[in-house]
Amino acid sequence: MNQQVQKDTLYVGGLAEEVNEGILHAAFVPFGEIKDVKTPLDQATQKHRSFGFVTFLEKEDAAAAMDNMDGTELYGRVLTVNYALPERIKGGEQGWAAQPIWADADTWFERQQQEEEMKKLQAENQAAMKAAEELHRKKMAEEREGEKEEEEAGLQDPMAVAEAEAEALKTSQ
């Protein structure tokens, strides 16, 4: 597991049943401004699962809180305080551990359809670009052929013809 540690969020384990988010906030606020406090609930009992997360605005405040609160006692229970791992533990796009793994199946199918649509559009775009390039090449080749035919037929530039006629008039006079 090579997950990056979140240095502004602390995992707080060993919480007593009486501890709620307000008490957890009050216990950690002396170390700095707190952005968020979470105590994930057990789906069956609707009580927290003996741990929580405290997110500070500053990493330094989180480090100070971890140094001072790890191993301390709160409501008769010894706390374990560490840097938290990212919320994306298992299952689901939102990363909630209690969310079933198939919860993001619909969005997965939508993404797959969007990717297929994009591939199809890119293929159509490439085909159109290729056709345009081929048309341009044919047009350029036809123009070059037309120039060669004009030269071979003895047709000259109208300016050159006019200049030659003017020279001929001058010499005849």
Summary of the structure (lengths in Angstrom):
residues: 173
radius of gyration: 38.4
end to end distance: 101.0
largest distance: 126.2
contacts: 416
relative contact order: 0.11
helix: 51%
strand: 17%
